[in-house]
């Protein structure tokens, strides 16, 4: 396994991954993927 920093090219894949990962979570508000976007922007 190679662990590396995320690049801009990864953003869409990471967004979809988080969306799918939390889709069936018991405690979710459905915006976890958007939180990651906001964190990247420094909000």
C-alpha positions in Angstrom: 0.0 0.0 0.0 1.2 3.5 -0.9 0.0 6.4 1.2 0.4 9.8 -0.3 -1.1 13.3 0.0 -4.3 13.9 -1.8 -4.1 15.9 -5.1 -6.7 18.0 -6.9 -7.1 15.1 -9.3 -8.3 12.9 -6.4 -11.1 15.3 -5.2 -13.9 13.8 -7.3 -13.0 10.2 -6.4 -12.7 11.1 -2.7 -16.0 12.9 -2.8 -17.8 9.8 -4.2 -16.0 7.5 -1.8 -17.1 9.5 1.2 -20.7 9.7 -0.2 -20.8 6.0 -0.7 -19.1 5.2 2.7 -21.7 7.2 4.7 -24.8 6.2 2.5 -25.8 3.4 4.9 -24.4 4.8 8.1 -26.7 4.8 11.1 -25.8 8.3 12.2 -25.3 10.6 9.2 -26.7 13.9 8.1 -25.8 13.2 4.4 -23.3 16.0 4.0 -20.0 14.4 5.2 -18.6 14.7 1.6 -19.4 18.4 1.6 -17.6 18.8 5.0 -14.4 17.5 3.3 -14.8 20.1 0.5 -15.2 22.9 3.2 -12.2 21.6 5.1 -10.1 21.9 1.9 -11.3 25.5 1.5 -10.3 26.2 5.1 -13.9 27.0 6.3 
